[in-house]
């Protein structure tokens, strides 16, 4: 009899709303702990510096193609603002108003865009 009395009192004291709020509080604490531990990894990443676009003139050498010029520029990381080689070539064609990018002459001047983090005045 004494045991059943204790269970009945415990059940009467059980409050569903309090149990729900306690569960929500536990979940919030777990998620905040998860994000607090992940935050230093995010903060440790190097922030990307703002890139500025500039233009420079180059002289075409014997045997140069737009593809080789663009490849050389992308390898030097001066054109890192472009998603791929083709988009960089298209911009070179557009800036120089080339009708056919397949024909370049040795000694011809081309304007090529590039990106830099340094601000030039």
Secondary structure, DSSP 8 states (H G I E B T S, - for coil): -HHHHHHHHHHHH--HHHHHHHHHHHHHHHHHHHHHHHHHHHHTS------EEEEEEEE--TT--HHHHHHHHHHTTTTTTSSSHHHHHHHHHHHHT-S-TT---TT-EEEEEEEESS---
